[in-house]
Amino acid sequence: MSAGDPDSPGRTLRLDLDDQTLREWDATVLDSSPEGVVLDRSAFYPGGGGQPPDHGVLLWGGVQTRIVGSRKGADVMLVPADGDPVPPAGTAVRGAVEDERRTALMRTHSGLHLLSGVVFRDFGALVTGASMQPLEARMDFNLPEVPEGFKERVAAACAAEVAADRAIQVSSLPRDEAFASHPDLIRTATDLLPPELEVVRIVDIVGLDTQADGGTHVASTARIGRIEIVKVENKGKGFRRLRVRLSDGSGA
């Protein structure tokens, strides 16, 4: 669950934040080397807050460059597969995000927000850590004791929220306004928002959960699919880890 920064780093316009359904677009190469390619416009999610980066391709002049990751610094630098040719600076390219991976990660990320909303609402526990891969994830909570039937109760509540088909909405607000209108905006035990962040990107599962977040999400809880609570683990005094797996359904 990533910090809520809506700004485009460096010279790359972040198309992935404006339209999470976008999978293909045209762009121009600004910088290029075997270590990475910088575009003026990109829909590749560069990773962050536990959500891994997208994979995909750049198409140019009859050539294909596979993109296997990215690095987010002053610019979003796309990482090419070893040995693939890279387009020189100034080249017009067609970018394409691998749809299956991105959609699975969107479902997973939204599923973690739903899970954290359920556990906060029903048990008052905050998130202490999380990580994800496509359709599987783990989330840690500051839960001193595990109530009787905890695993089954969480699974049933998650299933009910998926069935409710709650809309998942994304917006951006100035920092002060965001916290004034959403006092519980931070659902992690540690505030991960940089103090210099002036605009906060907000992901709202309407009626359940509102968080600062910079990742990609599906449009409603029904598109998450089934959330299976695979295991509840004790990770030390007061900390519990839930391992989850998603199945049955997809969406964007």
TIPA-930070 format. One line per 3 residues: number of its first residue (from 1); their letters; for each residue x, y, z of N, C-alpha, C. Coordinates in Angstrom, 3 decimals. Example, Ala and Ser with C-alpha at 12.3 -4.5 7.8 and 13.67 -1.06 7.14 Angstrom:
REM residues 2
1 = as = 13.190 -5.690 7.800 12.300 -4.500 7.800 13.200 -3.300 7.800 | 12.850 -2.250 7.080 13.670 -1.060 7.140 12.900 0.030 7.870
END
This chain:
REM residues 252
1 = msa = 0.858 -1.153 0.000 0.000 0.000 0.000 0.902 1.211 0.000 | 0.865 1.958 -1.081 1.869 2.962 -1.326 1.437 4.335 -0.870 | 2.427 5.193 -0.684 2.122 6.573 -0.323 1.395 7.267 -1.455
4 = gdp = 0.643 8.310 -1.101 -0.277 8.881 -2.077 0.277 10.033 -2.853 | 1.269 9.823 -3.680 1.886 10.894 -4.453 1.379 10.864 -5.885 | 0.578 11.870 -6.316 0.041 11.859 -7.669 0.939 12.534 -8.679
7 = dsp = 2.042 13.119 -8.246 2.867 13.899 -9.153 3.723 13.015 -10.038 | 3.953 13.474 -11.269 4.819 12.746 -12.182 6.268 13.065 -11.835 | 7.105 12.041 -11.559 8.493 12.324 -11.267 9.231 12.742 -12.530
10 = grt = 10.090 13.759 -12.416 10.940 14.154 -13.528 10.160 14.510 -14.775 | 10.637 13.994 -15.908 10.101 14.389 -17.209 9.011 13.472 -17.742 | 8.734 12.394 -17.045 7.775 11.408 -17.549 6.362 11.724 -17.062
13 = lrl = 5.438 11.932 -17.989 4.035 12.102 -17.637 3.466 10.734 -17.275 | 2.931 10.591 -16.055 2.442 9.313 -15.540 1.024 9.045 -16.007 | 0.874 8.407 -17.153 -0.441 8.069 -17.684 -1.143 7.021 -16.825
16 = dld = -0.370 6.190 -16.136 -0.958 5.129 -15.318 -1.779 5.678 -14.160 | -1.475 6.885 -13.703 -2.228 7.474 -12.609 -3.516 8.128 -13.088 | -3.526 8.564 -14.354 -4.713 9.215 -14.907 -5.742 8.210 -15.413
19 = dqt = -5.290 7.111 -16.000 -6.197 6.110 -16.574 -5.621 4.730 -16.304 | -6.157 4.062 -15.268 -5.624 2.770 -14.862 -6.013 1.643 -15.808 | -6.894 1.928 -16.786 -7.267 0.929 -17.782 -6.401 1.012 -19.038
22 = lre = -5.589 2.059 -19.152 -4.780 2.256 -20.356 -3.713 1.172 -20.470 | -3.617 0.559 -21.645 -2.619 -0.485 -21.862 -1.682 -0.182 -23.041 | -2.073 0.689 -23.976 -1.215 1.032 -25.104 -1.251 2.541 -25.328
25 = wda = -0.127 3.108 -25.757 -0.035 4.547 -25.973 1.209 4.846 -26.822 | 1.269 6.055 -27.352 2.423 6.517 -28.123 3.278 7.441 -27.260 | 4.590 7.384 -27.484 5.514 8.191 -26.689 6.778 8.465 -27.487
28 = tvl = 7.613 9.322 -26.918 8.914 9.638 -27.503 9.996 9.351 -26.477 | 11.097 8.756 -26.924 12.211 8.435 -26.032 12.993 9.712 -25.726 | 13.189 9.980 -24.435 13.976 11.142 -24.015 15.428 10.774 -23.767
31 = dss = 15.658 9.646 -23.131 17.010 9.148 -22.852 17.016 7.643 -23.039 | 18.174 7.105 -23.396 18.236 5.677 -23.651 19.644 5.146 -23.421 | 19.721 3.977 -22.775 20.964 3.244 -22.599 20.598 1.803 -22.299
34 = peg = 21.567 0.878 -22.311 21.239 -0.508 -21.951 20.686 -0.633 -20.534 | 20.932 0.357 -19.684 20.444 0.312 -18.307 18.987 0.748 -18.194 | 18.502 1.550 -19.155 17.127 1.996 -19.036 16.709 2.985 -20.107
37 = vvl = 15.400 3.123 -20.272 14.803 4.008 -21.263 13.844 4.954 -20.546 | 13.974 6.248 -20.828 13.076 7.255 -20.265 12.172 7.776 -21.375 | 10.849 7.719 -21.139 9.865 8.202 -22.099 9.271 9.528 -21.629
40 = drs = 8.712 10.278 -22.594 8.012 11.497 -22.198 6.640 11.187 -21.612 | 6.054 10.027 -21.979 4.746 9.614 -21.494 4.800 8.104 -21.230 | 4.290 7.672 -20.090 4.373 6.241 -19.789 3.186 5.790 -18.953
43 = afy = 2.639 4.620 -19.297 1.589 3.981 -18.502 2.134 2.802 -17.709 | 3.460 2.588 -17.731 4.057 1.552 -16.894 4.027 2.007 -15.436 | 3.358 1.232 -14.559 3.445 1.553 -13.140 4.853 1.185 -12.675
46 = pgg = 5.577 2.149 -12.080 6.996 1.899 -11.784 7.245 1.155 -10.481 | 6.199 0.750 -9.787 6.381 0.036 -8.533 6.447 0.993 -7.357 | 6.107 0.461 -6.187 6.158 1.251 -4.971 5.068 0.839 -4.007
49 = ggq = 5.363 0.990 -2.695 4.380 0.674 -1.681 3.965 -0.780 -1.654 | 4.835 -1.664 -2.110 4.514 -3.087 -2.122 4.016 -3.596 -3.451 | 3.535 -2.708 -4.342 3.068 -3.153 -5.659 4.245 -3.212 -6.622
52 = ppd = 4.515 -4.381 -7.223 5.641 -4.507 -8.150 5.398 -3.715 -9.433 | 6.457 -3.428 -10.181 6.314 -2.693 -11.437 5.686 -3.537 -12.536 | 5.145 -2.828 -13.531 4.583 -3.500 -14.695 5.664 -4.085 -15.583
55 = hgv = 5.252 -5.046 -16.418 6.053 -5.563 -17.525 5.347 -5.201 -18.826 | 6.069 -5.275 -19.935 5.453 -4.992 -21.223 6.486 -4.860 -22.311 | 6.179 -4.082 -23.355 7.090 -3.917 -24.489 7.050 -2.488 -25.000
58 = llw = 8.124 -2.111 -25.689 8.171 -0.920 -26.534 8.343 -1.399 -27.973 | 7.533 -0.873 -28.877 7.592 -1.238 -30.294 8.071 -0.017 -31.082 | 9.072 -0.222 -31.943 9.645 0.906 -32.690 10.384 0.391 -33.925
61 = ggv = 10.044 0.928 -35.066 10.753 0.578 -36.291 10.810 -0.899 -36.587 | 9.737 -1.631 -36.275 9.733 -3.069 -36.498 10.502 -3.858 -35.462 | 10.949 -3.202 -34.394 11.741 -3.838 -33.333 10.917 -3.854 -32.047
64 = qtr = 11.156 -4.870 -31.221 10.489 -4.972 -29.920 11.521 -4.950 -28.808 | 11.285 -4.105 -27.807 12.096 -4.077 -26.595 11.217 -4.518 -25.430 | 11.585 -5.625 -24.803 10.813 -6.099 -23.655 11.182 -5.276 -22.413
67 = ivg = 10.164 -4.845 -21.666 10.375 -4.094 -20.435 10.068 -5.021 -19.259 | 11.063 -5.199 -18.385 10.933 -6.172 -17.300 10.930 -5.520 -15.921 | 10.929 -4.205 -15.877 10.904 -3.513 -14.596 11.102 -2.032 -14.811
70 = srk = 11.308 -1.316 -13.729 11.562 0.114 -13.835 12.239 0.595 -12.563 | 12.852 1.773 -12.668 13.444 2.436 -11.513 12.888 3.849 -11.455 | 12.401 4.244 -10.281 11.794 5.560 -10.129 12.734 6.463 -9.360
73 = gad = 13.299 7.437 -10.075 14.161 8.423 -9.452 13.754 9.787 -9.932 | 14.721 10.535 -10.478 14.382 11.827 -11.075 13.415 11.630 -12.241 | 13.561 10.520 -12.966 12.640 10.135 -14.036 12.175 8.705 -13.787
76 = vml = 11.134 8.277 -14.512 10.763 6.862 -14.539 11.612 6.199 -15.608 | 12.537 5.322 -15.191 13.428 4.641 -16.121 12.962 3.208 -16.310 | 12.597 2.855 -17.533 12.132 1.513 -17.850 13.326 0.602 -18.085
79 = vpa = 13.287 -0.571 -17.496 14.417 -1.496 -17.562 14.182 -2.507 -18.684 | 15.052 -2.538 -19.716 14.876 -3.503 -20.807 15.397 -4.883 -20.429 | 14.861 -5.907 -21.088 15.381 -7.258 -20.892 16.815 -7.331 -21.382
82 = dgd = 17.616 -8.136 -20.708 19.024 -8.296 -21.104 19.126 -8.692 -22.566 | 19.955 -7.972 -23.299 20.216 -8.302 -24.694 19.259 -7.701 -25.691 | 18.145 -7.123 -25.236 17.204 -6.509 -26.175 17.744 -5.166 -26.670
85 = pvp = 17.508 -4.831 -27.946 17.907 -3.512 -28.442 17.066 -2.438 -27.763 | 17.654 -1.245 -27.603 16.909 -0.140 -26.994 16.776 0.994 -28.009 | 15.631 1.671 -28.051 15.429 2.751 -29.013 16.243 3.980 -28.636
88 = pag = 16.906 4.611 -29.603 17.701 5.815 -29.304 16.812 6.984 -28.884 | 17.415 7.952 -28.205 16.696 9.167 -27.838 16.105 9.812 -29.088 | 14.874 10.293 -28.970 14.178 10.913 -30.087 13.291 9.968 -30.868
91 = tav = 13.385 8.652 -30.594 12.590 7.663 -31.327 11.124 7.697 -30.878 | 10.211 7.632 -31.844 8.796 7.462 -31.533 8.541 5.983 -31.277 | 7.885 5.669 -30.170 7.642 4.276 -29.801 6.168 4.082 -29.459
94 = rga = 5.757 2.834 -29.501 4.438 2.432 -29.018 4.661 1.597 -27.770 | 4.136 2.045 -26.645 4.277 1.304 -25.406 3.072 0.410 -25.179 | 3.301 -0.741 -24.562 2.206 -1.653 -24.244 2.503 -2.350 -22.917
97 = ved = 1.572 -2.237 -21.984 1.677 -2.899 -20.693 1.083 -4.300 -20.792 | 1.749 -5.276 -20.168 1.225 -6.648 -20.127 -0.071 -6.656 -19.317 | -1.183 -6.891 -19.995 -2.494 -6.726 -19.376 -2.745 -7.722 -18.254
100 = err = -2.413 -8.976 -18.449 -2.727 -9.999 -17.441 -2.046 -9.687 -16.116 | -0.762 -9.318 -16.167 -0.026 -9.014 -14.941 -0.591 -7.768 -14.266 | -0.772 -6.679 -15.065 -1.272 -5.436 -14.478 -2.640 -5.634 -13.840
103 = tal = -3.551 -6.308 -14.552 -4.890 -6.495 -14.010 -4.859 -7.328 -12.738 | -4.017 -8.351 -12.711 -3.885 -9.168 -11.502 -3.353 -8.336 -10.341 | -2.398 -7.455 -10.612 -1.846 -6.617 -9.547 -2.868 -5.575 -9.078
106 = mrt = -3.670 -5.049 -10.003 -4.726 -4.120 -9.610 -5.737 -4.807 -8.698 | -6.155 -6.014 -9.060 -7.075 -6.765 -8.222 -6.467 -7.028 -6.843 | -5.187 -7.408 -6.837 -4.516 -7.726 -5.579 -4.391 -6.497 -4.695
109 = hsg = -4.001 -5.373 -5.296 -3.836 -4.146 -4.511 -5.170 -3.691 -3.931 | -6.218 -3.722 -4.745 -7.541 -3.365 -4.241 -7.990 -4.348 -3.159 | -7.655 -5.617 -3.334 -7.991 -6.615 -2.327 -7.336 -6.337 -0.994
112 = lhl = -6.089 -5.844 -1.009 -5.415 -5.503 0.242 -6.064 -4.297 0.912 | -6.505 -3.322 0.105 -7.225 -2.196 0.699 -8.529 -2.668 1.336 | -9.240 -3.559 0.648 -10.478 -4.104 1.213 -10.179 -4.841 2.519
115 = lsg = -9.130 -5.662 2.513 -8.756 -6.422 3.709 -8.410 -5.486 4.866 | -7.612 -4.469 4.604 -7.232 -3.552 5.675 -8.437 -2.791 6.194 | -9.381 -2.449 5.283 -10.593 -1.775 5.712 -11.445 -2.641 6.615
118 = vvf = -11.564 -3.921 6.277 -12.348 -4.860 7.078 -11.718 -5.046 8.456 | -10.404 -5.265 8.506 -9.738 -5.529 9.785 -9.747 -4.276 10.666 | -9.608 -3.094 10.055 -9.677 -1.853 10.832 -11.091 -1.638 11.373
121 = rdf = -12.078 -1.845 10.531 -13.476 -1.634 10.943 -13.910 -2.616 12.029 | -13.576 -3.889 11.842 -14.104 -4.933 12.724 -13.228 -5.227 13.931 | -11.899 -4.913 13.830 -10.988 -5.275 14.918 -10.096 -4.116 15.373
124 = gal = -10.191 -2.960 14.695 -9.441 -1.773 15.109 -7.940 -1.861 14.914 | -7.481 -2.774 14.052 -6.043 -2.985 13.879 -5.521 -2.219 12.665 | -4.334 -1.629 12.811 -3.677 -0.907 11.733 -2.666 -1.809 11.025
127 = vtg = -2.353 -1.453 9.790 -1.394 -2.205 8.984 0.027 -1.836 9.386 | 0.894 -2.836 9.535 2.305 -2.595 9.826 3.219 -2.971 8.663 | 2.675 -3.624 7.647 3.486 -3.990 6.484 2.660 -4.793 5.500
130 = asm = 3.105 -4.796 4.243 2.395 -5.552 3.215 3.309 -5.757 2.023 | 3.041 -6.799 1.262 3.721 -7.015 -0.014 2.794 -7.857 -0.881 | 3.013 -7.790 -2.201 2.131 -8.518 -3.106 2.868 -8.981 -4.344
133 = qpl = 2.346 -10.035 -4.921 2.649 -10.501 -6.254 1.288 -10.716 -6.920 | 1.244 -10.942 -8.224 -0.061 -11.118 -8.858 -0.895 -12.213 -8.203 | -2.049 -11.806 -7.643 -3.071 -12.675 -7.066 -2.664 -13.348 -5.763
136 = ear = -1.587 -12.891 -5.133 -1.269 -13.363 -3.787 -0.524 -12.266 -3.039 | -0.693 -12.248 -1.714 -0.124 -11.156 -0.940 -0.075 -11.541 0.522 | 0.604 -10.690 1.300 0.551 -10.818 2.749 0.364 -9.411 3.320
139 = mdf = -0.320 -9.337 4.456 -0.539 -8.063 5.145 -0.381 -8.285 6.637 | 0.377 -7.396 7.296 0.654 -7.499 8.720 -0.155 -6.447 9.481 | -0.640 -6.821 10.678 -1.464 -5.935 11.499 -0.941 -5.896 12.938
142 = nlp = -1.158 -4.752 13.598 -0.809 -4.643 15.016 -1.985 -5.121 15.861 | -2.161 -6.417 15.892 -3.283 -7.056 16.576 -2.748 -7.857 17.763 | -2.894 -7.346 18.993 -2.289 -8.015 20.158 -2.782 -9.445 20.369
145 = evp = -4.075 -9.662 20.213 -4.641 -10.992 20.397 -5.470 -11.361 19.167 | -5.491 -12.635 18.850 -6.315 -13.119 17.740 -7.662 -13.560 18.294 | -8.741 -12.836 17.966 -10.056 -13.218 18.490 -10.478 -14.594 17.980
148 = egf = -11.364 -15.227 18.704 -11.873 -16.533 18.298 -12.567 -16.416 16.941 | -12.244 -17.334 16.047 -12.841 -17.346 14.724 -12.373 -16.218 13.822 | -11.227 -15.631 14.134 -10.741 -14.448 13.401 -10.618 -14.713 11.905
151 = ker = -9.964 -15.797 11.525 -9.736 -16.096 10.114 -11.061 -16.223 9.373 | -12.005 -16.957 9.947 -13.291 -17.177 9.290 -14.106 -15.882 9.227 | -14.038 -15.075 10.283 -14.780 -13.816 10.311 -14.241 -12.837 9.270
154 = vaa = -12.927 -12.770 9.143 -12.330 -11.881 8.143 -12.691 -12.356 6.738 | -12.609 -13.661 6.492 -12.942 -14.195 5.170 -14.390 -13.887 4.805 | -15.297 -14.077 5.750 -16.715 -13.818 5.485 -16.968 -12.341 5.225
157 = aca = -16.305 -11.467 5.992 -16.487 -10.023 5.803 -15.927 -9.577 4.455 | -14.784 -10.126 4.053 -14.217 -9.790 2.741 -15.158 -10.242 1.623 | -15.705 -11.440 1.752 -16.635 -11.937 0.731 -17.864 -11.042 0.635
160 = aev = -18.350 -10.564 1.765 -19.517 -9.684 1.760 -19.208 -8.360 1.075 | -18.003 -7.827 1.287 -17.632 -6.557 0.672 -17.391 -6.707 -0.832 | -16.878 -7.839 -1.266 -16.756 -8.103 -2.702 -18.149 -8.170 -3.324
163 = aad = -19.056 -8.890 -2.674 -20.415 -9.037 -3.197 -21.157 -7.710 -3.216 | -20.801 -6.794 -2.320 -21.471 -5.496 -2.262 -21.154 -4.627 -3.470 | -20.114 -4.979 -4.226 -19.745 -4.250 -5.447 -19.580 -2.753 -5.171
166 = rai = -18.819 -2.433 -4.146 -18.563 -1.028 -3.799 -17.662 -0.384 -4.844 | -17.977 0.833 -5.216 -17.138 1.568 -6.153 -15.789 1.889 -5.506 | -14.738 1.858 -6.325 -13.401 2.255 -5.879 -13.017 3.505 -6.671
169 = qvs = -12.932 4.622 -5.979 -12.729 5.920 -6.617 -11.364 6.489 -6.261 | -10.754 7.180 -7.236 -9.436 7.787 -7.045 -9.564 9.297 -7.224 | -8.966 10.063 -6.308 -8.978 11.515 -6.409 -7.691 12.067 -5.808
172 = slp = -7.470 13.361 -5.981 -6.299 14.020 -5.399 -6.747 15.299 -4.716 | -6.172 15.573 -3.531 -6.511 16.762 -2.773 -5.245 17.385 -2.191 | -5.228 18.699 -1.982 -4.133 19.309 -1.217 -4.023 18.635 0.146
175 = rde = -2.807 18.509 0.653 -2.566 17.724 1.866 -3.468 18.137 3.033 | -3.539 19.429 3.345 -4.328 19.880 4.487 -5.802 19.552 4.301 | -6.307 19.755 3.081 -7.709 19.464 2.797 -7.985 17.968 2.885
178 = afa = -7.028 17.158 2.420 -7.206 15.706 2.465 -7.360 15.217 3.898 | -6.517 15.688 4.813 -6.583 15.213 6.190 -7.749 15.830 6.952 | -8.168 17.027 6.546 -9.329 17.649 7.185 -10.605 16.877 6.850
181 = shp = -10.708 16.406 5.603 -11.917 15.704 5.181 -11.858 14.205 5.459 | -10.642 13.669 5.653 -10.484 12.231 5.903 -9.523 12.030 7.081 | -9.991 12.168 8.326 -9.096 12.063 9.488 -8.379 10.726 9.591
184 = dli = -9.000 9.641 9.084 -8.391 8.305 9.172 -7.695 7.915 7.868 | -7.133 8.904 7.176 -6.558 8.654 5.858 -5.378 7.691 5.901 | -4.624 7.705 6.987 -3.476 6.810 7.130 -3.918 5.575 7.902
187 = rta = -3.896 4.425 7.250 -4.317 3.178 7.884 -3.115 2.294 8.216 | -1.918 2.881 8.180 -0.724 2.150 8.575 -0.267 2.647 9.941 | 0.383 1.773 10.700 0.832 2.154 12.033 1.871 3.270 11.975
190 = tdl = 2.602 3.369 10.869 3.573 4.436 10.650 3.125 5.271 9.463 | 3.141 6.592 9.612 2.753 7.494 8.530 3.857 7.481 7.469 | 3.541 6.951 6.275 4.536 6.813 5.214 4.560 7.995 4.258
193 = lpp = 3.686 8.989 4.457 3.655 10.130 3.542 4.840 11.054 3.812 | 5.629 11.372 2.790 6.740 12.306 2.982 6.208 13.664 3.447 | 6.891 14.331 4.369 6.388 15.610 4.886 6.311 16.696 3.832
196 = ele = 7.117 16.573 2.762 7.108 17.594 1.713 5.992 17.381 0.691 | 5.247 16.288 0.813 4.187 15.999 -0.142 3.044 16.992 0.010 | 2.740 17.721 -1.059 1.725 18.776 -0.990 0.357 18.314 -1.466
199 = vvr = 0.315 17.349 -2.381 -0.944 16.837 -2.915 -1.009 15.337 -2.634 | -2.127 14.893 -2.101 -2.295 13.499 -1.699 -3.275 12.806 -2.641 | -2.874 11.679 -3.171 -3.756 10.852 -4.000 -4.517 9.917 -3.075
202 = ivd = -5.826 9.885 -3.228 -6.697 9.153 -2.311 -7.433 8.050 -3.063 | -7.414 6.848 -2.490 -8.178 5.722 -3.025 -9.291 5.406 -2.033 | -10.526 5.481 -2.505 -11.702 5.358 -1.647 -12.542 4.157 -2.075
205 = ivg = -12.608 3.130 -1.231 -13.604 2.077 -1.399 -14.855 2.612 -0.712 | -15.775 3.095 -1.498 -16.874 3.915 -0.986 -17.664 3.162 0.088 | -17.721 3.764 1.268 -18.462 3.184 2.373 -17.677 2.214 3.222
208 = ldt = -16.402 1.953 2.861 -15.607 0.994 3.630 -14.253 1.542 4.046 | -13.487 2.101 3.102 -12.080 2.374 3.379 -11.598 3.535 2.518 | -10.898 4.485 3.119 -10.301 5.604 2.399 -8.846 5.728 2.832
211 = qad = -7.918 5.673 1.848 -6.498 5.708 2.187 -5.725 6.548 1.185 | -4.622 7.126 1.677 -3.639 7.725 0.779 -2.893 6.595 0.081 | -2.780 6.694 -1.249 -2.191 5.580 -1.980 -1.781 6.029 -3.379
214 = ggt = -0.671 5.498 -3.870 -0.197 5.858 -5.195 -0.252 4.740 -6.208 | -0.934 3.632 -5.882 -0.934 2.474 -6.764 -2.103 2.443 -7.733 | -2.284 1.294 -8.395 -3.348 1.115 -9.380 -4.408 0.170 -8.824
217 = hva = -5.674 0.398 -9.230 -6.792 -0.323 -8.632 -7.870 -0.612 -9.659 | -8.675 -1.648 -9.367 -9.848 -1.936 -10.183 -10.964 -0.959 -9.827 | -12.055 -0.998 -10.588 -13.100 0.014 -10.462 -14.103 -0.271 -9.354
220 = sta = -14.192 -1.522 -8.903 -15.153 -1.849 -7.854 -14.711 -3.121 -7.147 | -15.275 -3.342 -5.957 -14.863 -4.518 -5.184 -15.259 -5.826 -5.862 | -16.326 -5.817 -6.650 -16.727 -7.052 -7.334 -15.640 -7.536 -8.286
223 = rig = -14.835 -6.616 -8.802 -13.791 -6.987 -9.758 -12.528 -7.524 -9.096 | -12.493 -7.485 -7.784 -11.356 -8.074 -7.067 -11.389 -9.587 -7.190 | -12.583 -10.171 -7.099 -12.720 -11.622 -7.079 -12.693 -12.150 -5.657
226 = rie = -12.629 -13.447 -5.520 -12.661 -14.100 -4.202 -11.329 -13.893 -3.479 | -11.415 -13.481 -2.209 -10.232 -13.322 -1.367 -10.194 -14.487 -0.376 | -9.226 -15.345 -0.529 -9.065 -16.484 0.384 -8.016 -16.135 1.439
229 = ivk = -8.373 -16.267 2.706 -7.405 -16.093 3.797 -6.682 -17.431 3.962 | -5.476 -17.502 3.435 -4.750 -18.772 3.405 -4.230 -19.148 4.786 | -3.724 -18.151 5.529 -3.067 -18.456 6.792 -2.991 -17.209 7.642
232 = ven = -3.092 -17.382 8.952 -2.842 -16.313 9.924 -1.614 -16.711 10.729 | -0.580 -15.874 10.719 0.680 -16.198 11.374 0.969 -15.211 12.511 | 1.630 -15.703 13.547 2.107 -14.865 14.642 3.540 -14.436 14.309
235 = kgk = 3.748 -13.120 14.106 5.069 -12.623 13.718 5.745 -11.850 14.851 | 5.388 -12.186 16.083 5.970 -11.510 17.232 4.879 -10.861 18.057 | 5.258 -10.316 19.208 4.292 -9.765 20.148 3.427 -8.686 19.495
238 = gfr = 2.128 -8.971 19.420 1.190 -7.986 18.922 1.112 -7.863 17.415 | 1.819 -8.707 16.658 1.823 -8.586 15.202 1.341 -9.888 14.566 | 0.351 -9.753 13.667 -0.214 -10.907 12.989 -0.097 -10.702 11.485
241 = rlr = 0.237 -11.768 10.789 0.373 -11.730 9.329 -0.733 -12.565 8.703 | -1.464 -11.939 7.768 -2.478 -12.646 6.993 -1.950 -12.868 5.584 | -1.944 -14.116 5.166 -1.576 -14.448 3.791 -2.856 -14.696 3.008
244 = vrl = -2.958 -14.058 1.827 -4.195 -14.147 1.059 -3.898 -14.569 -0.371 | -4.917 -15.117 -1.008 -4.849 -15.533 -2.412 -6.155 -15.130 -3.067 | -6.081 -14.652 -4.306 -7.268 -14.226 -5.049 -7.588 -15.216 -6.144
247 = sdg = -8.872 -15.374 -6.419 -9.322 -16.240 -7.506 -10.698 -15.794 -7.956 | -11.222 -16.421 -9.022 -12.607 -16.223 -9.467 -12.942 -14.779 -9.761 | -12.639 -14.359 -10.951 -13.071 -13.028 -11.357 -11.880 -12.165 -11.715
250 = sga = -12.140 -11.140 -12.485 -11.097 -10.198 -12.885 -11.774 -8.890 -13.207 | -10.946 -7.906 -13.498 -11.544 -6.617 -13.854 -10.505 -5.547 -14.015 | -10.928 -4.393 -14.478 -10.020 -3.267 -14.645 -10.798 -1.990 -14.445
END
